[in-house]
Amino acid sequence: MGNIILGIDPGSNIMGYGILSIEGSHCSLITYGILKLGKIEDGMEKFGKIFTETSSLIQQYKITDVAIEAPFFGKNVQSMLKLGRAQGIAIAAALSHKLPVTEYAPRKIKMSVTGKGTATKEQVAAMLQRLLKMEEIPQYLDATDAIAVALCHHFQNGKPATTGKKYGSWESFVTQNPERKK
């Protein structure tokens, strides 16, 4: 039995997810989609929904690895805070199921999938469509971004030394992210 990778593009309004099955070097797309959170006004309710839905995907598809996009640094501090919280909740859901979580920088994901770290979301989606023989590109590119995260993880074989940060527990997450303890 191979690995089942859950890729997550975190967001406080839309969270994308993509699930890949890996058998040896063969990779196939199981499913993908988005979690729409924009209509939920209460922040804590949003976080609860992210946790519950991530946990549900993990259980339903028997996930073995979780790969998540790292927050990028923007100018809007409030947006960054919301994005970081959404990412943290998804990581917490994975860790609560004792799954390894690997974080990838957006540039690393794009480079891995398209060969160009500055590729647009549309270029990433088009490459995924070719690589995974998808009939159509999803309406929301958050889903293709999540598939790209999972594919990047597959291409990297989960090697944390070359990919970014890998967490196996809350302790390792806190140790590797001391700035997030504040």
C-alpha positions as CSV (number, residue, x, y, z in Angstrom):
1,M,0.0,0.0,0.0
2,G,1.4,3.4,-1.0
3,N,1.0,6.8,0.6
4,I,-2.1,9.0,0.5
5,I,-1.0,12.7,0.6
6,L,-3.3,15.5,1.7
7,G,-2.2,18.8,0.3
8,I,-3.6,22.0,1.9
9,D,-3.7,25.6,0.7
10,P,-4.8,27.2,3.9
11,G,-7.1,30.2,4.0
12,S,-9.5,31.9,6.3
13,N,-12.1,32.4,3.6
14,I,-11.3,29.5,1.2
15,M,-9.2,26.5,2.1
16,G,-8.2,24.3,-0.8
17,Y,-7.4,20.6,-0.5
18,G,-6.1,18.0,-2.9
19,I,-5.5,14.3,-2.2
20,L,-3.0,12.2,-4.2
21,S,-2.4,8.4,-4.1
22,I,1.2,7.3,-4.5
23,E,2.1,3.8,-5.5
24,G,5.9,3.6,-6.1
25,S,6.6,6.4,-8.5
26,H,3.0,6.5,-9.9
27,C,0.9,9.4,-8.7
28,S,-2.9,9.7,-9.2
29,L,-5.4,12.3,-8.1
30,I,-8.0,11.0,-5.7
31,T,-10.1,14.1,-5.1
32,Y,-9.8,17.9,-4.6
33,G,-12.0,20.7,-3.5
34,I,-12.4,23.7,-1.4
35,L,-13.9,24.6,2.0
36,K,-15.8,27.8,1.7
37,L,-15.6,29.8,5.0
38,G,-16.4,33.3,3.9
39,K,-20.0,33.3,5.1
40,I,-19.0,32.2,8.6
41,E,-18.7,35.5,10.6
42,D,-17.4,34.1,13.9
43,G,-13.6,33.4,13.7
44,M,-13.7,30.6,16.2
45,E,-16.5,28.9,14.3
46,K,-14.3,29.1,11.1
47,F,-11.4,27.5,12.9
48,G,-13.7,24.7,14.2
49,K,-14.9,24.1,10.7
50,I,-11.3,23.9,9.4
51,F,-10.3,21.4,12.1
52,T,-13.4,19.3,11.6
53,E,-13.2,19.2,7.8
54,T,-9.5,18.5,7.8
55,S,-10.0,15.7,10.3
56,S,-12.8,14.3,8.2
57,L,-10.7,14.2,5.1
58,I,-7.9,12.5,7.0
59,Q,-10.2,9.8,8.3
60,Q,-12.2,9.3,5.1
61,Y,-9.2,8.9,2.8
62,K,-6.8,7.3,5.2
63,I,-4.2,10.0,4.8
64,T,-0.6,9.0,5.6
65,D,1.1,12.4,4.9
66,V,0.0,16.0,5.1
67,A,1.7,18.8,3.2
68,I,0.7,22.4,3.7
69,E,1.6,25.7,2.1
70,A,3.6,28.0,4.4
71,P,2.2,31.5,4.8
72,F,3.7,34.1,2.5
73,F,4.7,37.5,3.9
74,G,2.4,40.2,2.8
75,K,1.8,43.8,3.8
76,N,-1.6,43.3,5.5
77,V,-0.9,42.1,9.0
78,Q,-4.5,41.2,9.7
79,S,-4.6,38.9,6.6
80,M,-1.3,37.3,7.6
81,L,-2.6,36.7,11.1
82,K,-5.8,35.0,9.9
83,L,-3.9,32.9,7.3
84,G,-1.4,31.8,10.0
85,R,-4.2,30.8,12.3
86,A,-6.0,28.9,9.6
87,Q,-2.7,27.1,8.8
88,G,-2.1,26.3,12.4
89,I,-5.6,24.8,12.8
90,A,-5.1,22.5,9.8
91,I,-1.7,21.5,11.2
92,A,-3.3,20.8,14.6
93,A,-5.9,18.6,13.0
94,A,-3.2,16.5,11.3
95,L,-1.1,16.3,14.4
96,S,-4.1,15.2,16.4
97,H,-4.2,12.2,14.1
98,K,-0.5,11.6,14.6
99,L,0.4,12.4,11.0
100,P,3.6,13.9,9.8
101,V,3.2,17.4,8.4
102,T,5.6,19.1,6.0
103,E,5.4,22.8,5.2
104,Y,6.5,24.1,1.8
105,A,7.1,27.7,0.7
106,P,4.9,28.9,-2.2
107,R,8.0,29.4,-4.4
108,K,9.2,25.9,-3.7
109,I,5.8,24.5,-4.7
110,K,5.7,26.4,-7.9
111,M,9.2,25.5,-8.8
112,S,8.6,21.8,-8.1
113,V,5.4,21.6,-10.2
114,T,6.3,24.0,-13.1
115,G,10.0,24.5,-12.9
116,K,9.5,28.2,-12.3
117,G,9.2,29.7,-8.8
118,T,7.3,32.7,-10.1
119,A,4.7,30.8,-12.0
120,T,1.1,32.1,-11.8
121,K,-1.8,30.2,-10.2
122,E,-3.1,29.6,-13.8
123,Q,0.3,28.2,-14.9
124,V,0.4,25.8,-11.9
125,A,-3.2,24.7,-12.7
126,A,-2.4,24.1,-16.4
127,M,0.7,22.0,-15.5
128,L,-1.3,20.0,-13.0
129,Q,-4.0,19.4,-15.6
130,R,-1.3,17.9,-17.9
131,L,0.6,15.9,-15.3
132,L,-2.4,14.4,-13.6
133,K,-4.6,14.1,-16.7
134,M,-7.4,16.3,-15.2
135,E,-10.3,16.8,-17.5
136,E,-10.8,20.4,-16.4
137,I,-9.3,22.9,-14.2
138,P,-11.3,23.6,-11.0
139,Q,-13.2,26.8,-10.7
140,Y,-11.3,27.7,-7.6
141,L,-7.5,27.8,-8.0
142,D,-7.2,27.2,-4.2
143,A,-7.9,23.5,-5.0
144,T,-5.2,23.3,-7.7
145,D,-2.8,25.1,-5.3
146,A,-3.5,22.4,-2.7
147,I,-3.0,19.6,-5.3
148,A,0.4,21.3,-6.2
149,V,1.4,21.2,-2.5
150,A,0.7,17.5,-2.4
151,L,2.5,16.9,-5.7
152,C,5.5,18.9,-4.4
153,H,5.6,16.7,-1.3
154,H,5.6,13.6,-3.6
155,F,8.4,15.0,-5.8
156,Q,10.4,15.8,-2.7
157,N,9.7,12.3,-1.2
158,G,9.1,14.2,2.1
159,K,12.7,15.0,2.7
160,P,12.5,17.7,5.3
161,A,16.2,18.8,4.8
162,T,15.4,20.1,1.3
163,T,11.7,21.0,1.6
164,G,11.2,23.1,4.6
165,K,9.8,22.3,8.0
166,K,8.5,18.9,9.1
167,Y,6.5,18.4,12.3
168,G,5.7,15.1,14.0
169,S,4.3,16.6,17.2
170,W,3.3,19.8,18.9
171,E,6.8,19.9,20.6
172,S,8.6,19.8,17.3
173,F,6.3,22.5,15.9
174,V,6.9,24.8,18.8
175,T,10.6,24.1,18.8
176,Q,10.9,24.9,15.1
177,N,8.7,28.0,15.3
178,P,9.6,29.8,18.6
179,E,8.3,33.1,17.1
180,R,4.8,31.7,17.1
181,K,4.7,31.0,20.9
182,K,4.0,34.7,21.6
